[in-house]
Amino acid sequence: MILKPIVPDLAAYPDEFKTLLSNAMIFDSSCSKNATVIFIDKDGGYFLKFAAKGNLEHEAKMTRYFHSKGLSPNVLSYISGEYDWLLTEKVRGDDCTATKYLEQPERLCDIIAERLVQLHSTDFTDCPIENHTELYIAKATHNYYSDHFDKSLFPDNWGYKSAEEAWQVVEKNKHLLKTETLLHGDYCLPNIILKNWEFSGYIDLDCSGVGDRHVDIFWAIWSLFFNLKTDKYHERFNDAYGRDNINEELLRVIAAIEVFG
Protein backbone atom coordinates (compact mmCIF):
# COMPACT_ATOMS: atom_id res chain seq x y z
CA MET A 1 0.00 0.00 0.00
CA ILE A 2 1.33 3.41 -1.01
CA LEU A 3 0.59 6.32 1.32
CA LYS A 4 0.88 9.87 0.01
CA PRO A 5 0.71 12.66 2.64
CA ILE A 6 -2.04 15.19 1.97
CA VAL A 7 -3.63 18.19 3.66
CA PRO A 8 -7.39 17.73 3.28
CA ASP A 9 -9.89 20.53 2.87
CA LEU A 10 -12.06 19.83 5.92
CA ALA A 11 -14.92 21.83 4.45
CA ALA A 12 -15.38 19.11 1.85
CA TYR A 13 -16.01 16.41 4.48
CA PRO A 14 -19.20 15.64 6.43
CA ASP A 15 -19.31 17.23 9.87
CA GLU A 16 -19.15 13.92 11.71
CA PHE A 17 -15.64 13.24 10.37
CA LYS A 18 -14.09 16.65 11.00
CA THR A 19 -13.07 16.00 14.61
CA LEU A 20 -11.44 12.74 13.56
CA LEU A 21 -9.56 14.43 10.72
CA SER A 22 -8.33 17.38 12.77
CA ASN A 23 -4.88 17.13 14.32
CA ALA A 24 -4.10 13.90 12.46
CA MET A 25 -1.66 12.90 9.76
CA ILE A 26 -3.68 12.20 6.60
CA PHE A 27 -2.55 10.10 3.64
CA ASP A 28 -4.10 9.30 0.27
CA SER A 29 -4.05 5.52 -0.26
CA SER A 30 -6.36 5.34 -3.28
CA CYS A 31 -5.75 2.60 -5.83
CA SER A 32 -8.90 2.90 -7.93
CA LYS A 33 -10.36 5.65 -10.08
CA ASN A 34 -13.82 4.79 -8.72
CA ALA A 35 -13.19 5.84 -5.11
CA THR A 36 -10.88 7.97 -3.00
CA VAL A 37 -9.41 6.38 0.11
CA ILE A 38 -7.59 8.24 2.84
CA PHE A 39 -5.74 6.81 5.81
CA ILE A 40 -6.14 8.71 9.08
CA ASP A 41 -3.10 8.09 11.27
CA LYS A 42 -4.78 8.55 14.63
CA ASP A 43 -5.38 6.15 17.51
CA GLY A 44 -5.07 2.74 15.86
CA GLY A 45 -5.72 4.14 12.41
CA TYR A 46 -8.80 4.55 10.23
CA PHE A 47 -9.65 4.37 6.55
CA LEU A 48 -12.20 6.76 5.08
CA LYS A 49 -13.45 6.02 1.57
CA PHE A 50 -15.73 8.19 -0.53
CA ALA A 51 -17.28 7.67 -3.95
CA ALA A 52 -20.33 8.53 -6.03
CA LYS A 53 -23.68 8.16 -4.30
CA GLY A 54 -24.69 4.50 -3.96
CA ASN A 55 -21.29 3.10 -4.89
CA LEU A 56 -20.31 2.06 -1.37
CA GLU A 57 -23.61 0.59 -0.19
CA HIS A 58 -22.67 -2.97 -1.16
CA GLU A 59 -19.27 -2.66 0.51
CA ALA A 60 -20.76 -1.25 3.71
CA LYS A 61 -23.26 -4.11 3.97
CA MET A 62 -20.73 -6.82 3.29
CA THR A 63 -18.00 -5.35 5.50
CA ARG A 64 -20.46 -5.35 8.39
CA TYR A 65 -21.36 -8.96 7.56
CA PHE A 66 -17.74 -10.10 7.29
CA HIS A 67 -17.00 -8.29 10.55
CA SER A 68 -19.78 -10.27 12.24
CA LYS A 69 -17.83 -13.38 11.19
CA GLY A 70 -14.55 -11.99 12.53
CA LEU A 71 -13.18 -11.56 9.00
CA SER A 72 -12.98 -7.80 8.42
CA PRO A 73 -12.64 -4.42 10.14
CA ASN A 74 -15.55 -2.79 11.90
CA VAL A 75 -17.67 -0.29 9.98
CA LEU A 76 -17.79 2.84 12.12
CA SER A 77 -19.94 4.91 9.79
CA TYR A 78 -21.66 4.77 6.41
CA ILE A 79 -23.25 7.93 5.02
CA SER A 80 -25.03 8.20 1.70
CA GLY A 81 -25.76 11.78 0.74
CA GLU A 82 -24.39 13.73 -2.17
CA TYR A 83 -21.55 11.20 -1.97
CA ASP A 84 -21.10 7.87 -0.20
CA TRP A 85 -18.72 7.82 2.77
CA LEU A 86 -17.43 4.70 4.52
CA LEU A 87 -15.31 4.80 7.67
CA THR A 88 -13.64 1.66 8.96
CA GLU A 89 -11.00 0.75 11.50
CA LYS A 90 -7.56 -0.23 10.24
CA VAL A 91 -6.86 -3.95 10.20
CA ARG A 92 -3.70 -4.71 12.14
CA GLY A 93 -0.84 -5.95 9.96
CA ASP A 94 0.23 -5.58 6.33
CA ASP A 95 -1.35 -6.66 3.08
CA CYS A 96 0.15 -9.57 1.18
CA THR A 97 2.05 -7.36 -1.24
CA ALA A 98 4.45 -6.40 1.58
CA THR A 99 8.03 -7.35 0.74
CA LYS A 100 8.35 -9.71 3.70
CA TYR A 101 5.53 -11.82 2.26
CA LEU A 102 6.52 -11.66 -1.41
CA GLU A 103 10.02 -12.81 -0.44
CA GLN A 104 8.55 -16.16 0.63
CA PRO A 105 6.22 -16.94 -2.28
CA GLU A 106 5.66 -20.63 -1.52
CA ARG A 107 4.57 -19.87 2.03
CA LEU A 108 2.43 -16.98 0.79
CA CYS A 109 0.77 -19.14 -1.85
CA ASP A 110 -0.07 -21.82 0.71
CA ILE A 111 -1.48 -19.44 3.30
CA ILE A 112 -3.80 -17.59 0.93
CA ALA A 113 -5.06 -20.93 -0.41
CA GLU A 114 -5.65 -22.26 3.10
CA ARG A 115 -7.43 -19.07 4.15
CA LEU A 116 -9.61 -19.26 1.06
CA VAL A 117 -10.68 -22.80 1.96
CA GLN A 118 -11.72 -21.48 5.37
CA LEU A 119 -13.60 -18.54 3.84
CA HIS A 120 -15.42 -20.84 1.44
CA SER A 121 -16.41 -23.06 4.39
CA THR A 122 -17.97 -20.15 6.29
CA ASP A 123 -21.67 -20.30 7.07
CA PHE A 124 -23.35 -17.60 4.99
CA THR A 125 -26.72 -17.59 6.71
CA ASP A 126 -28.34 -14.14 6.51
CA CYS A 127 -25.73 -12.85 4.05
CA PRO A 128 -27.19 -9.58 2.69
CA ILE A 129 -25.97 -10.33 -0.86
CA GLU A 130 -27.42 -13.75 -1.70
CA ASN A 131 -27.28 -13.46 -5.50
CA HIS A 132 -23.66 -12.62 -6.39
CA THR A 133 -23.75 -14.85 -9.47
CA GLU A 134 -26.86 -13.13 -10.84
CA LEU A 135 -25.35 -9.69 -10.25
CA TYR A 136 -22.01 -10.83 -11.68
CA ILE A 137 -23.52 -12.04 -14.96
CA ALA A 138 -25.79 -9.01 -15.22
CA LYS A 139 -22.84 -6.63 -14.91
CA ALA A 140 -20.86 -8.49 -17.58
CA THR A 141 -23.89 -8.48 -19.88
CA HIS A 142 -24.38 -4.73 -19.44
CA ASN A 143 -20.70 -4.04 -20.10
CA TYR A 144 -20.61 -6.29 -23.17
CA TYR A 145 -23.49 -4.38 -24.76
CA SER A 146 -21.80 -1.12 -23.71
CA ASP A 147 -18.63 -2.11 -25.61
CA HIS A 148 -16.55 -2.34 -22.44
CA PHE A 149 -13.82 -4.95 -23.03
CA ASP A 150 -10.39 -5.06 -21.40
CA LYS A 151 -8.10 -8.07 -21.48
CA SER A 152 -4.90 -6.17 -20.66
CA LEU A 153 -4.33 -7.61 -17.18
CA PHE A 154 -4.76 -11.27 -18.07
CA PRO A 155 -2.00 -13.74 -18.94
CA ASP A 156 -2.03 -15.31 -22.38
CA ASN A 157 -3.45 -18.62 -21.17
CA TRP A 158 -6.57 -16.82 -19.91
CA GLY A 159 -6.72 -14.11 -22.55
CA TYR A 160 -9.27 -13.56 -25.30
CA LYS A 161 -8.52 -11.92 -28.62
CA SER A 162 -11.85 -10.15 -28.92
CA ALA A 163 -14.99 -9.28 -27.03
CA GLU A 164 -16.98 -11.63 -29.25
CA GLU A 165 -14.70 -14.57 -28.48
CA ALA A 166 -15.02 -13.93 -24.73
CA TRP A 167 -18.77 -13.37 -24.90
CA GLN A 168 -19.34 -16.67 -26.70
CA VAL A 169 -17.64 -18.42 -23.75
CA VAL A 170 -19.84 -16.51 -21.28
CA GLU A 171 -23.07 -17.27 -23.14
CA LYS A 172 -22.25 -20.97 -23.49
CA ASN A 173 -21.11 -21.55 -19.92
CA LYS A 174 -22.70 -19.00 -17.57
CA HIS A 175 -25.29 -21.56 -16.45
CA LEU A 176 -22.46 -23.60 -14.89
CA LEU A 177 -21.75 -20.99 -12.22
CA LYS A 178 -23.24 -21.84 -8.84
CA THR A 179 -24.41 -19.71 -5.93
CA GLU A 180 -23.34 -21.67 -2.90
CA THR A 181 -20.20 -20.13 -1.37
CA LEU A 182 -19.38 -16.99 0.60
CA LEU A 183 -17.00 -15.04 -1.63
CA HIS A 184 -14.64 -12.14 -1.16
CA GLY A 185 -15.13 -11.40 -4.86
CA ASP A 186 -11.74 -9.71 -5.35
CA TYR A 187 -9.45 -12.18 -3.61
CA CYS A 188 -6.14 -10.49 -4.46
CA LEU A 189 -3.01 -10.06 -2.36
CA PRO A 190 -3.63 -6.36 -1.52
CA ASN A 191 -7.01 -7.27 0.01
CA ILE A 192 -5.68 -9.91 2.42
CA ILE A 193 -4.10 -8.60 5.63
CA LEU A 194 -1.62 -10.68 7.65
CA LYS A 195 0.12 -9.89 10.90
CA ASN A 196 3.37 -11.82 11.17
CA TRP A 197 1.95 -14.47 8.80
CA GLU A 198 -1.25 -14.83 10.83
CA PHE A 199 -4.54 -13.88 9.17
CA SER A 200 -5.81 -10.53 10.38
CA GLY A 201 -8.69 -9.60 8.04
CA TYR A 202 -10.05 -8.85 4.57
CA ILE A 203 -10.61 -5.40 3.09
CA ASP A 204 -12.35 -4.01 -0.03
CA LEU A 205 -15.45 -6.18 0.05
CA ASP A 206 -17.43 -4.34 -2.63
CA CYS A 207 -17.60 -7.47 -4.83
CA SER A 208 -18.47 -10.00 -2.12
CA GLY A 209 -21.57 -12.11 -1.65
CA VAL A 210 -22.81 -15.67 -2.09
CA GLY A 211 -21.64 -17.03 -5.43
CA ASP A 212 -19.31 -19.44 -7.22
CA ARG A 213 -15.99 -20.32 -5.57
CA HIS A 214 -14.15 -20.06 -8.88
CA VAL A 215 -14.40 -16.26 -8.80
CA ASP A 216 -12.12 -16.15 -5.74
CA ILE A 217 -9.90 -18.94 -7.03
CA PHE A 218 -9.42 -17.09 -10.31
CA TRP A 219 -8.39 -13.86 -8.60
CA ALA A 220 -6.07 -15.63 -6.16
CA ILE A 221 -4.18 -17.34 -8.99
CA TRP A 222 -4.20 -14.17 -11.08
CA SER A 223 -2.85 -12.10 -8.18
CA LEU A 224 0.00 -14.55 -7.57
CA PHE A 225 0.84 -14.26 -11.27
CA PHE A 226 0.59 -10.47 -11.27
CA ASN A 227 2.45 -9.75 -8.04
CA LEU A 228 5.13 -12.44 -8.36
CA LYS A 229 5.60 -11.97 -12.13
CA THR A 230 5.30 -15.69 -12.81
CA ASP A 231 2.59 -18.31 -13.29
CA LYS A 232 4.67 -21.00 -11.55
CA TYR A 233 2.48 -20.94 -8.40
CA HIS A 234 -0.74 -21.81 -10.20
CA GLU A 235 -0.41 -25.55 -9.63
CA ARG A 236 0.89 -25.11 -6.09
CA PHE A 237 -2.19 -23.04 -5.26
CA ASN A 238 -4.44 -25.76 -6.72
CA ASP A 239 -2.78 -28.35 -4.49
CA ALA A 240 -3.03 -26.17 -1.37
CA TYR A 241 -6.69 -25.30 -2.01
CA GLY A 242 -7.63 -28.81 -3.15
CA ARG A 243 -7.59 -29.43 -6.88
CA ASP A 244 -10.59 -31.74 -6.63
CA ASN A 245 -12.64 -28.62 -5.90
CA ILE A 246 -11.29 -26.63 -8.85
CA ASN A 247 -12.58 -26.82 -12.41
CA GLU A 248 -9.91 -25.29 -14.65
CA GLU A 249 -12.39 -24.78 -17.47
CA LEU A 250 -14.56 -22.68 -15.18
CA LEU A 251 -11.57 -20.46 -14.49
CA ARG A 252 -11.52 -19.66 -18.22
CA VAL A 253 -15.21 -18.80 -17.97
CA ILE A 254 -14.50 -16.45 -15.06
CA ALA A 255 -11.73 -14.83 -17.12
CA ALA A 256 -14.20 -14.33 -19.98
CA ILE A 257 -16.64 -12.62 -17.60
CA GLU A 258 -13.96 -10.47 -16.01
CA VAL A 259 -12.76 -8.94 -19.29
CA PHE A 260 -16.09 -7.11 -19.27
CA GLY A 261 -15.27 -5.49 -15.93
N, C-alpha and C positions, 0 to 999 in steps of 0.2 A: 504494500500500500504506500502510495506517494502522498506526502502531506506538504502542502504549500501554504505558508503563513499568509493570512489575509487580515485586513481590518474591515469588518463588516459595517454596513450602514444600518444601525439599529432601527432606524425609522421604517425600514423595509420589512421588518419582522413583526409577527404578532406580539401583542403586549405580554402574553404569558411566558414568552421566551426571553424577554429583554433582561430580566434579573439574572438569568442563567448565563447569558452572553456577556454581561458586563464584568469587567475585571477578570477576564479569562483569555488565555491564548486560543486563537481561533485558526483553524487550518482548513483549506479546501482539499477534500479527498475524493472528488468526483471522478468517476471512470466511465460515465455514460452521458451521452448528449440529451437523454430523456429526463434526467434529474440532476439536481445539485445536492451534493452531500458535504456537510462541514463537520469537522471534529472539534468538539469543545473540550479543551484540556483543563478540566476542573473536577474536583473530587476524584472519582474513579474514571471519569471520562464519559462523554456522551456523543452520539451521532444524531445530527438533525438533517433530515432530507426534505427537500421540497421540489414539487413538480406541478404540472398542469392539473387543474381540478379533476378529481376522480382517478388519477393515475396511481395513487398510493393506497387506495381502499383495499385492494386485494392483498397487498403486502402487509398492511396493518392487521387485517383479519388473521392472516396465516402466521404472522410473527407472534401474535397473541396465542394462537393455537399451539404452535411449536413450543412456545415458552411454557404452556401448561403441561407439556410433555418433558420439560427440562432440556429442551434442544436448542433454545435460542434466547437472545436477550429479552428483557422486559420492555414492553411498549409503555412509555411514560405518558405520551400524548399523541393523539391523532386529530388534526383539525382539517376540515374540508370547507374552504371558503372560496375566495378568489383563486387561491392555490391550495394544493394539498400539502400538509406539513406532518412529518412523522419523526417523533423524538424517541430514541431508544438508549438504553444503557450500553456502554462498551463491553464487549465480551473479552474476558481476560485471556491474554495470549497473543499469538501472531497467526496470520493466515498462512496457508500452505505454500505460498510463493516465497516465504522467507528463506534466505540463503541456507540457514541451518537445516531446513527440511529438504530443499532441492539438492543439497550435497549428499543426501542419503536416499537416492531415488527408489531403491528396492523397498526400503522400510516405509517410505512415503506411499508407494503404490499399495503395499499390503494394508496399511492402516486405513487409507480412504476406502478400499474395497471392504474391509471388515466393518467399518462404520456404516457403509451403505447397506450391507446386509442387515445390520441392526435397525437402521432407519426403515427399511422395507419390511421389517417384521413388526413395526410399531402398530398398535391398535389405532385405527383412524375413526373410531366412533365419534360422531358429532363433528367431524371435520366440516368447516364452513364451505369448502370448495369440493363438492362431491363429484364434479363432472369435468375434471381436468382434460380428459381425452376429447370430449365434445368441444370444449373451448379451444383446445389445441388445434384440432382439425378445422374449426371454423375460422380461426385466425389465419391459418395457412391458405385456406380457400379465398378469403378476402384479399390477402396479399398477392396471390396468384393472379386474380382478376384485376388487381391494381397495378400489375406489371412490376411487382417488387420481387427481385430475384438476386441473391448474393451468395455465391459459392466461394468467395475469396478466402475464408478461414479454414476450409476443409481440405484434408489431405487427399491426394489423388485417388486413393482406394475408396473414398467415400464421396468423391466429387461427381458432379453432373455437368455435362457440356452445355445444356440449355435448360430453360425453364420448362419447356415441353417434355423433355426427357424425365426430369424430376417429377413433374406433375403426373405423368403416366404411372410412375411407381406409387405415388400417393393414392391415386384413384383406384389402382388395382389392389392395394394392400391395406388401406386405412381400416378396413373392417377387422383386421387382425389385432389391432391395438385393444388392450383390455383396460378396465377401470377397477383395479383391485389392490392398489398399493399406494401408501403415503409417499409422495415424491417431494424432493426439494425443487426440482424443475430446472435448476441451473447448477448442477452439481459439479462445480469447477473449483480448482484449488484456491482461488481468492475468497471463496464463500465458505470455506471450512476453516475454523479456528482451532488451533491446538495450543496447549500450554505445556511445554516440555514433553511433547509427544503424546500428551493425554488430550482426548477430545474435550473441547470447551464449549463449542456452540456453532450454529449455522447462522449466516446472515444473508441478506438479499433474497427474501422469500416471495418475491412478486410473481414467480412462475409456479408456485407449489400448489398441491392439491392431491386428490385421489386420482391416479391414472395408471399408466403402463410403466413398469420398472425400467424398460429399455430407454426411456428418455434420460433418466439419471445415469444409466450405464453408458449411454452414448457420450454424455458430457464429461463423465469421469475419464473415459479413455481419450476423448479429444483433448481434454485439459492436460493430461500427462504428455500427450504428443506436443501440444502447443508450448507448454512451459519447460519441458525437458528437451525439446527440439529433436525428438526421435520417437518412432512408433514401436520401439523394442519392448515397451512395458505393456503393450496390448494383451499379449497372451498371459503374462504374469498376473495382470489384473483379473482376467477371466478365471484363472486358477484360484486366486484369493477370494473372489466373489462366489465362485461355484459355477463352472462352465455349463453344468447341466441346467442351470436356470437362465442361460443366455442364448438367444437365437440371433446368430450373426446376421441373418438376412433381415431381421427386424431392425437391426442397427442401421442398415442401408435405407430402410423405410424412414426411420427417424431423421437421418441425414437429408433425405429428400424433402421432408416436411420443414426442416430447419432452414433450408436455403430460402424459404419464403418468409423468414423472420418470425 
